[in-house]
Amino acid sequence: MMTKKKILVIFTGPLDIGGIERSLIGMLDAVNYETCDVDLFLYGHHGALFKYINPCVNILPEVNELAYTWESMLTKIKHGAYHSAIRRLETKFLSLFMKVDNDKMNALLVDKFAPKLDEHYDLALSFFRPFDFITNKVNAKVKIGWVHTDYSNHKTDIKTLFEDYSRLDYIAAVSDDCARTFCELFPELSDKVIVVENILPINLIRKQAQEPINIFDTSAVNLLSIGRFGRAKNFDNVPAICRMLIESGLNVKWYLIGYGGAEALIRQRINEENMNDRVIILGEKENPYPYIAGCDMYVQPSRYEGKSVAVREAQALCKPVVITNYETANSQLDDGVDGIIVPMDNEGCARGIAEVIRDKELQRKLIENMRGRDYANAKEFERLCESM
């Protein structure tokens, strides 16, 4: 007798370039489609990673009023997402007088426009807050929402966070430390927390890493960092750290891949530190992997993280990795074995990076250790299946 297939539904934002989105692509590749059917509801059917969705996935119809939630007013109006435009205006107006949580405003859009699904699912997953889609619009035996960051350092309304997560059956944290900091913030929810590591699309990463590029300076030590340009990634301090490395006698160039609201601040700091020829903003890259493969060292100078997907991708491509000592750093790598943790402050960070650059034997050891490790984590999908 044939075993009945499990039915899953997954909800997330548009598939723009980012660690959360790449982790979802990895998860969709890890599914055994002989035993599971997967429906995927996206805010919008666009983004650079949309074309990489596994062809076995059933992509549910797009809802126009949700599709451009994070885009500009002009884009919303151009595509006829008028209610979304009105919500954006309401948020801007209310923020003049009171603290407004954008997730609350997005939840209102989900509540009004997201369809109520008729299918009865074994498992509903939300990679993205707010969780109103799977809690209000989906009939499922088990509902799971993700924790991708360290909320103790995140500027988000704590009451809203608690309300969102308390409605779930399980809460999936991307690392042990991410789970720990979440449980410290919400001890009442600790019995719901499980750890599900990010899953990488490892074959895609290795294939795309072979794309030829020609930007790095062969006479310099080329450092690379990837992430959204915001407070968490701490890229605004990269120019000062880079200046300290140069003053210590090292010939380095530091490349930044990403986009976001902090770009103007980063450029300002580059000018202030006179690092215009040393800190180079490459912008958004649909395929960051040849840049990882081509750099000499990957650096994640973050203020806080859940578990950086970019760091794992650099490890999968066997690059020496340096990260700052953020709260969840010890869940990110094994210090001294497959990466190095350095102090958060600029001086300590520069000193730590310099030590790794100068220690060629340490770099060799790190690379050798990474070759023997599995960074794809494809088996993590089985942890989710255990909840069904």
C-alpha positions as CSV (number, residue, x, y, z in Angstrom):
1,M,0.0,0.0,0.0
2,M,1.4,3.4,-1.0
3,T,2.0,5.8,1.8
4,K,0.1,9.1,1.4
5,K,2.2,12.1,0.6
6,K,2.7,14.8,3.2
7,I,1.5,18.3,2.1
8,L,3.4,21.4,3.1
9,V,2.8,25.1,2.5
10,I,5.6,27.7,2.9
11,F,5.1,31.5,3.1
12,T,7.8,34.1,2.6
13,G,8.6,37.5,1.0
14,P,9.7,38.0,-2.6
15,L,12.9,36.2,-3.4
16,D,15.4,39.1,-3.4
17,I,19.1,38.4,-2.8
18,G,19.6,37.6,0.8
19,G,20.6,34.9,3.2
20,I,17.1,34.0,4.3
21,E,16.0,33.7,0.7
22,R,19.0,31.6,-0.3
23,S,18.4,29.3,2.7
24,L,14.8,28.8,1.4
25,I,16.1,27.8,-2.0
26,G,18.3,25.3,-0.3
27,M,15.4,23.9,1.7
28,L,13.3,23.5,-1.4
29,D,16.1,21.5,-3.0
30,A,16.4,19.2,0.1
31,V,12.7,18.1,-0.1
32,N,12.0,14.5,-1.2
33,Y,9.2,15.2,-3.7
34,E,8.3,11.5,-3.8
35,T,7.0,11.8,-0.3
36,C,6.1,15.5,0.0
37,D,4.1,18.0,-2.0
38,V,5.0,21.7,-1.5
39,D,2.9,24.8,-2.1
40,L,4.8,28.1,-1.9
41,F,3.1,31.4,-1.3
42,L,5.3,34.4,-2.0
43,Y,4.5,38.1,-1.4
44,G,5.6,38.7,-4.9
45,H,6.7,36.6,-7.9
46,H,9.9,38.6,-8.5
47,G,13.4,38.9,-7.1
48,A,16.7,37.6,-8.4
49,L,16.4,34.2,-6.8
50,F,12.8,33.5,-8.1
51,K,14.1,31.6,-11.1
52,Y,16.0,29.2,-8.8
53,I,12.9,27.7,-7.1
54,N,12.9,23.9,-7.5
55,P,10.6,23.0,-10.4
56,C,8.8,20.5,-8.3
57,V,7.3,23.3,-6.1
58,N,3.7,24.4,-6.7
59,I,3.9,28.2,-6.7
60,L,0.5,29.6,-5.6
61,P,-1.0,32.6,-7.5
62,E,0.4,36.1,-6.8
63,V,-1.7,38.7,-5.0
64,N,-1.0,42.1,-6.6
65,E,-1.7,44.1,-3.4
66,L,1.0,42.0,-1.5
67,A,3.5,41.7,-4.3
68,Y,5.1,45.2,-3.8
69,T,4.9,45.6,-0.1
70,W,8.5,46.6,0.3
71,E,8.9,48.5,-3.0
72,S,8.7,52.3,-3.4
73,M,5.5,54.3,-3.7
74,L,6.1,54.8,-7.4
75,T,6.5,51.0,-7.9
76,K,3.3,50.3,-5.9
77,I,1.3,52.8,-7.9
78,K,2.8,51.6,-11.3
79,H,1.7,48.1,-10.6
80,G,-1.7,49.0,-9.2
81,A,-1.0,48.1,-5.6
82,Y,-3.0,51.0,-4.3
83,H,-3.9,49.6,-0.9
84,S,-0.2,48.9,-0.2
85,A,0.6,52.5,-1.2
86,I,-2.1,53.8,1.2
87,R,-0.7,51.6,4.0
88,R,2.8,53.0,3.4
89,L,1.4,56.5,3.6
90,E,-0.4,55.6,6.9
91,T,2.8,54.2,8.3
92,K,4.8,57.3,7.5
93,F,2.1,59.6,8.9
94,L,1.6,57.6,12.1
95,S,5.4,57.4,12.7
96,L,5.4,61.2,13.1
97,F,3.3,60.8,16.3
98,M,3.9,57.3,17.6
99,K,6.0,54.2,17.3
100,V,4.6,52.1,14.5
101,D,5.7,48.5,13.8
102,N,5.9,47.9,10.0
103,D,5.1,44.3,10.6
104,K,1.8,45.3,12.0
105,M,1.0,47.2,8.9
106,N,2.1,44.3,6.7
107,A,-0.1,42.0,8.8
108,L,-3.1,44.2,7.9
109,L,-2.3,43.7,4.3
110,V,-2.0,40.0,4.7
111,D,-5.3,39.8,6.6
112,K,-7.1,41.8,3.9
113,F,-5.7,40.4,0.7
114,A,-4.0,37.0,1.3
115,P,-6.4,34.1,0.2
116,K,-7.7,31.6,2.7
117,L,-6.4,28.3,1.5
118,D,-8.8,25.3,1.3
119,E,-6.2,22.6,1.4
120,H,-5.6,20.8,4.8
121,Y,-1.8,20.8,5.2
122,D,0.4,18.6,7.4
123,L,2.8,21.4,7.9
124,A,2.8,25.2,7.4
125,L,6.1,27.1,7.5
126,S,6.6,30.8,7.5
127,F,10.1,32.0,6.8
128,F,9.0,35.6,7.3
129,R,7.2,37.8,9.8
130,P,4.4,38.6,10.3
131,F,3.0,35.0,10.7
132,D,-0.6,36.0,10.1
133,F,-0.7,34.1,6.8
134,I,-0.1,30.6,8.3
135,T,-2.0,31.4,11.6
136,N,-5.1,33.0,10.1
137,K,-5.3,31.8,6.5
138,V,-4.0,28.2,6.6
139,N,-5.5,25.0,8.0
140,A,-2.5,22.9,9.1
141,K,-1.7,20.2,11.7
142,V,1.5,21.9,12.6
143,K,2.6,25.6,12.1
144,I,6.2,26.7,12.4
145,G,7.7,30.2,12.1
146,W,11.4,31.2,11.9
147,V,13.8,33.1,14.0
148,H,16.6,34.4,11.8
149,T,18.2,37.0,14.1
150,D,19.2,37.8,17.6
151,Y,16.1,39.8,18.8
152,S,17.9,41.0,21.9
153,N,19.8,43.4,19.7
154,H,16.9,44.1,17.2
155,K,14.8,47.2,17.2
156,T,11.5,45.5,17.1
157,D,8.4,45.9,19.3
158,I,8.8,43.1,21.9
159,K,5.0,42.8,22.5
160,T,4.3,42.3,18.8
161,L,7.1,39.7,18.6
162,F,5.6,37.8,21.5
163,E,2.1,37.9,20.0
164,D,3.4,36.6,16.7
165,Y,5.5,33.7,18.0
166,S,3.0,32.6,20.7
167,R,0.5,31.6,18.0
168,L,2.8,29.0,16.5
169,D,3.2,25.3,17.4
170,Y,7.0,25.4,17.0
171,I,9.6,28.2,16.6
172,A,12.5,27.3,14.4
173,A,15.8,29.1,15.3
174,V,18.7,28.9,12.9
175,S,21.4,28.2,15.5
176,D,21.8,27.1,19.1
177,D,22.8,30.6,20.2
178,C,19.9,32.1,18.3
179,A,17.6,29.8,20.2
180,R,19.2,30.7,23.5
181,T,18.9,34.4,23.0
182,F,15.3,34.0,21.9
183,C,14.5,31.9,25.0
184,E,16.2,34.4,27.3
185,L,13.9,37.1,25.8
186,F,10.8,34.9,25.8
187,P,11.2,32.2,28.4
188,E,7.4,31.5,28.2
189,L,7.9,30.2,24.7
190,S,11.1,28.1,25.2
191,D,9.2,24.8,25.1
192,K,8.2,25.6,21.5
193,V,11.8,26.3,20.2
194,I,13.6,23.9,18.0
195,V,16.9,24.4,16.1
196,V,16.8,24.1,12.3
197,E,20.1,25.1,10.6
198,N,20.0,27.0,7.4
199,I,20.2,24.7,4.4
200,L,22.4,25.7,1.5
201,P,21.9,24.9,-2.2
202,I,25.4,23.6,-2.3
203,N,25.4,22.3,-5.9
204,L,24.1,25.7,-7.2
205,I,26.7,27.5,-5.1
206,R,29.6,25.5,-6.5
207,K,28.4,25.8,-10.1
208,Q,27.8,29.5,-9.9
209,A,31.2,30.1,-8.2
210,Q,32.9,29.1,-11.5
211,E,31.6,32.2,-13.3
212,P,34.6,34.3,-14.4
213,I,35.1,37.7,-12.8
214,N,38.1,40.1,-13.0
215,I,37.8,42.8,-10.3
216,F,40.3,41.8,-7.5
217,D,43.7,43.4,-7.1
218,T,46.3,40.7,-7.4
219,S,48.9,42.8,-5.6
220,A,46.6,43.3,-2.5
221,V,44.9,41.1,0.1
222,N,41.3,41.1,-1.0
223,L,38.7,41.0,1.8
224,L,35.0,40.5,1.1
225,S,31.8,41.1,3.1
226,I,28.2,40.4,2.0
227,G,24.9,41.6,3.5
228,R,22.1,44.1,3.5
229,F,23.4,47.6,4.2
230,G,21.9,48.1,7.6
231,R,22.8,48.4,11.3
232,A,23.2,44.6,11.8
233,K,26.1,44.1,9.4
234,N,28.2,47.0,10.8
235,F,29.6,47.9,7.3
236,D,29.7,51.6,8.4
237,N,32.7,50.7,10.5
238,V,34.5,48.8,7.7
239,P,36.3,52.0,6.4
240,A,37.9,52.7,9.9
241,I,38.9,49.0,10.3
242,C,40.4,49.0,6.8
243,R,42.4,52.2,7.6
244,M,43.8,50.5,10.7
245,L,44.9,47.5,8.6
246,I,46.7,49.7,6.1
247,E,48.4,51.7,8.9
248,S,49.7,48.4,10.3
249,G,51.6,47.9,7.0
250,L,49.1,45.6,5.2
251,N,48.1,46.2,1.5
252,V,44.4,45.4,1.7
253,K,41.3,46.1,-0.3
254,W,37.9,45.5,1.1
255,Y,34.9,44.8,-1.1
256,L,31.2,45.1,0.0
257,I,28.4,43.3,-1.8
258,G,24.8,44.3,-0.9
259,Y,22.3,47.1,-0.9
260,G,20.1,48.9,1.7
261,G,19.4,52.1,3.5
262,A,22.8,52.5,5.2
263,E,24.7,52.9,1.9
264,A,24.8,56.7,2.2
265,L,26.3,56.3,5.7
266,I,28.9,53.8,4.5
267,R,30.0,56.1,1.6
268,Q,30.2,59.0,4.1
269,R,32.5,56.9,6.3
270,I,34.6,55.9,3.3
271,N,35.2,59.6,2.5
272,E,35.9,60.5,6.1
273,E,38.5,57.7,6.4
274,N,40.0,58.5,3.0
275,M,39.4,54.9,1.9
276,N,37.9,55.6,-1.5
277,D,40.5,53.4,-3.2
278,R,40.5,50.7,-0.5
279,V,36.8,50.1,0.4
280,I,34.8,49.3,-2.8
281,I,31.1,49.0,-2.8
282,L,30.1,46.5,-5.5
283,G,26.4,46.8,-5.0
284,E,23.8,44.0,-5.3
285,K,25.0,40.9,-7.1
286,E,22.6,38.2,-8.3
287,N,25.5,35.7,-8.2
288,P,27.9,36.5,-5.3
289,Y,29.7,33.2,-5.4
290,P,32.6,34.0,-7.8
291,Y,33.4,36.9,-5.6
292,I,33.6,34.6,-2.6
293,A,35.6,32.1,-4.6
294,G,38.0,34.8,-5.8
295,C,38.6,36.7,-2.5
296,D,41.5,36.0,-0.2
297,M,39.4,36.2,3.0
298,Y,35.7,36.5,3.9
299,V,34.9,38.9,6.8
300,Q,31.6,39.2,8.6
301,P,32.0,42.3,10.9
302,S,28.4,42.2,12.2
303,R,26.9,43.8,15.3
304,Y,24.5,40.9,15.6
305,E,23.4,37.8,13.5
306,G,21.1,34.8,13.8
307,K,23.4,32.6,11.7
308,S,24.9,34.2,8.6
309,V,24.3,32.3,5.5
310,A,27.1,34.2,3.7
311,V,29.6,32.9,6.2
312,R,28.4,29.4,5.6
313,E,28.7,29.9,1.9
314,A,32.3,31.1,2.3
315,Q,33.1,28.1,4.4
316,A,31.5,25.8,1.8
317,L,33.8,27.4,-0.8
318,C,36.8,26.9,1.6
319,K,37.7,30.5,2.2
320,P,39.4,31.7,5.4
321,V,36.6,33.3,7.5
322,V,36.8,36.0,10.2
323,I,33.7,37.1,12.1
324,T,33.2,39.5,15.0
325,N,32.3,38.3,18.5
326,Y,28.6,38.9,18.2
327,E,26.2,37.2,20.6
328,T,25.6,34.1,18.5
329,A,29.2,33.9,17.0
330,N,30.0,30.6,18.7
331,S,27.1,28.9,16.9
332,Q,28.4,30.3,13.6
333,L,31.8,28.5,13.5
334,D,34.3,26.6,15.6
335,D,36.8,29.3,16.6
336,G,40.3,28.4,15.4
337,V,39.1,25.3,13.5
338,D,36.9,26.5,10.5
339,G,37.1,30.3,11.2
340,I,38.3,32.9,13.5
341,I,36.3,35.1,16.0
342,V,37.7,38.6,16.6
343,P,36.6,41.4,19.0
344,M,33.7,43.6,18.0
345,D,35.5,46.9,18.5
346,N,37.3,48.4,15.5
347,E,40.8,48.2,17.0
348,G,40.4,44.6,18.1
349,C,38.7,43.6,14.8
350,A,41.6,45.1,12.8
351,R,44.2,43.5,15.0
352,G,42.5,40.1,14.7
353,I,42.1,40.3,10.9
354,A,45.8,41.4,10.6
355,E,46.9,38.3,12.6
356,V,45.0,36.0,10.3
357,I,46.4,37.7,7.1
358,R,49.9,37.3,8.4
359,D,49.5,33.7,9.6
360,K,49.6,31.7,6.4
361,E,49.8,28.4,8.3
362,L,46.6,29.3,10.1
363,Q,44.9,30.0,6.8
364,R,46.1,26.7,5.4
365,K,44.7,24.9,8.5
366,L,41.3,26.6,8.3
367,I,41.0,25.7,4.6
368,E,41.9,22.1,5.2
369,N,39.4,21.8,8.0
370,M,36.6,23.3,5.9
371,R,37.2,20.8,3.2
372,G,36.2,18.0,5.5
373,R,32.9,19.5,6.7
374,D,29.3,19.5,5.4
375,Y,27.9,23.0,5.2
376,A,24.9,22.1,3.1
377,N,22.9,20.8,6.1
378,A,20.4,19.1,3.7
379,K,19.4,16.7,6.5
380,E,18.0,19.6,8.5
381,F,14.7,19.2,6.5
382,E,14.2,15.9,8.2
383,R,14.0,17.8,11.6
384,L,11.0,19.6,10.2
385,C,9.4,16.4,9.0
386,E,9.7,15.0,12.5
387,S,7.1,17.6,13.7
388,M,4.4,16.3,11.3
